Amino acid sequence: MLEIRNLAMRYRTGKLALAGVSLRVAPGELVVVLGSNGSGKSTLLRCIARILTPTAGEAWVGGEDFAKLEGEKLRRARMVLAMIFQQANLVKRRSVIANVATGALGRHDDWRTALGRIPPEEIEPALRCLAAVGLEELAEQRASTLSGGQAQRVAVARALAQKPRALLADEPVASLDPEAAEDMMRLLRQLATDDGLAVLCVLHQPELAQRYADRIVGIKSGILAFDLPAAEVPQDAIQRLYLSEAA
């Protein structure tokens, strides 16, 4: 279970990016967050993962309130929460399997892993993660040779190597062509349904959200505008998310 309670974020500039947002994502659920640029969508994910420290509120993942954790406790807790971004951020000179296995390094704490060396016992689990995204045949290929869609799937496999309970995806299809975008959303849908992950995904494509999400959350100016089953979201509610404040 991923649960956010009254999460707020005010930047040092004074800008209020999030204003008391609350939502839940259950195991097996895919929830998509929609909103215009600057609405607070990505800030929400970054506060949950504690890339940013929220001003107020709680972010519960795996029985821990990430908003209250610091230092080593936060580092350890983060293993239950994986995150993928718009760019795959692979190490291009390394093999695909080496990139995937780096997702497991947080479970190891010695000088070898500090230098990026892969523990031999993590190779087989990494291969299973790669198989889960349908790319096991590319295990020994250099990451620099991958297409954009393949690289994003490898990023998902790397996230799975953490053995997370929840997955955050921040605009994972923004740099992909339409076919690869559909493939990525089908994969996220599968990970929620088959693996029981709680998946929270930020998108800019309402049509993808309506096809693949269980629920759609709308955010406007840092405020929760709606939280509804995907099939019940009115088109005008989505359209209002993208209207300027002056409109």
N, C-alpha and C positions, 0 to 999 in steps of 0.2 A: 504494500500500500504506500502510495505517495500522497501526502496531505499537506496543503499549504493553508495556514490560518492567518488572516489579516496581515498579509505580507505587504510591507511598505518600503519604498526606496526613494530617498531624496539625495541628489548629488550635491557636492560641495558648492556648485554654482547656484544652488537653491531650487533647481528644477525638480519637481515631484514626478518621478518616473513610474512609480506604483503607489496606489492608494488603497490599502486594505484589501488586497485580493485574497480570496479563499477558494480553494477547489480541491477535489479528491480525484485520484486516478487509481482504480482498483487493479489488482493483478488480472491480466487477461484483457485489459482495456486499452484501446488506442484513442487518446483524446488529442484533438488538434486545436491549436490556438491561432485565431485569425485576428488581423488588425493592420492598420496602415503603418508605414514607416514612422518610427518614433513613438509608437503607441505604448511601448513597454513590454512587447512580447519577448524579445531576446533578453531584456533586463530580468524578466521573470525567471527564465531558465538559468541565467547566471547567478541570481540570488539563491535559487534552490541548490545549485551545485557549489555555492560559496566561492565562485570566482569573484563575485561582488558580495560585500557584507550588507545585508538589508538593514535599514534604519529601525524597523520594528517588525514584529510578527514571528511566526514559526514556520519551519520547513521540515516536516517529518518524513524520513525515508528509513525503512528497515528498523523502526523502533528508536531512531535517534533524531533529535532536533538539530539539524545542521546549522541553524542560525545561532546556536549557543556553543558550538564546538570550536576549538582552536588547536593549532599545532598538531601533535602526533595523533590525538584523538580524532581530529578532523580528517587527517590523511588516511587513517585506518577505516573510518566510517565511509569514506568516499568509494571504497571498493564495491559497495552495493549499488552504486549509482554510476552508470556509464553515460557518456555524452558524445554525440557526433555533431559535426558542424557543416557549414556550407561547403567548405573545402576539406578534402580527406586528410591533408597534412601528414602524408606518408613520408618516410625517409626513402627518397627515390633510389639511392644507390644500394639499398638493402633488398633482400629478397622479400617476396610477398609473405612467406611464412614467418620470417624474422619480424616483419612489421606487425603481424597478428599477435605473435607471442609477447610483444612488448606490453600488451594489455594485462598480462599476468605478473609483471614485475613488481607491482605493489604488494604482492604476497611474499616477496623475498626482500631480504635486507642484509646484503653483504657487499663487499667491494666489487665483486664481479658484475652484479646487476647494476650497481652504481655506474659502472662503465658501459652499460648497455648490453652486456653479454646475456645470452638467453640460457636459462637453466635447461639441461637436456630433458628433464622430466616434463617441461612445458610444451615440447614440440608436438607430441601426440594430441594433447588437448587442443592446441592451436589448429592442427589439421582438421579436427572435428568441427571447430568453429568455422573454418574456411569451407568445409563441406556444407555447413548449415546455410551458407549464402551462395552455394552453387559454384564455387571457384576452386575446388581442391586441385584441379588439374594445373592451376597456375602457381602452385606453392613455391616452386624454385625460380620462378621468373622474377626479374628485377621490377621493382615497383614503378620505375620510370617508363616501362613499356605499356602500362595499363591505360585503358580508355577512362574517361571521366566516370562513367557508370560503374566500371569494374573497381576503380579506386574507392568509390563510395561504399561498395559492398565489402571491400577489404577493411575499410574503416569500421563498418558494422561488426565484422568478424573480430577485429581488435577489441571493440567494446565488449563483445560477448566473452572474450577471453578473461575479462574481469570477473565473470560469473555474477553479473549484477541482478538485482531484483527489479530495478527500474531503469529506464532508458530515456534520456532527453535528446531530442533531435532538433537542432536549430537550423531551419531552412535547408534540410538535407538535399532537396531537389533543385535548388535555385540555379545551380550551374549545369544542370543536366538537360539533355534534349527530352522531348515529350515521352519517347518510348522508355528511356532510362529512368525518367521520373516515375512512370507507372510501375516499373520493375521495383524501384526503391519503396514505393508505398505498399506494394504487395508484400514485400519482404517485412516491412514494419508491422503490417497487419498479421502476417504469419507468426512473427515473434511474440506478439501479444496473445494471439489465439492458441498457438501450439506450445509455446514455452512459458506462458503465464506471466510475461513481463508486463509491468505497468509502463506504458509508453506515452510520453507527452511530447508532442511534435508541433513546432512553429512552422506555418506555411504562409505563402502569399497566394495560393491557388485554391479558392473556395470549392471549385469543382472536384479537386482531388480530395479535399476534406469531406465533402458530402458522399463520395464514393467509398472511402476507406475507413472513416472514423466512426467510433461508437457515439462519441459526443463531440460537439464543437463549442469552444469557448471563444467569445468575442471580447477583445480589449480595446478600449478607446480612451486615449489620454490618461492611461494608467489605471483606469477604472474598469471593473468587470461589467461588461454590457449585457451579456447573456451567457448561460451555460445550459445547453439543451441537447437532447438526442439529435444526431445528425439529420435524421429524417424529418424532424420537427422544426428546424430552423427556417424562419421565413426569409425569402430573398431580400425583402426590404430591410430586415435587420442586418444582413450582411452588407448591403449597400451603404447603410448608415455608418458602418465602421470606417468607410473610406471617404466620407464627406468631410471637407474641411470645417473647422469650427465656425467659420463665417457663413457657411452654406445654410 
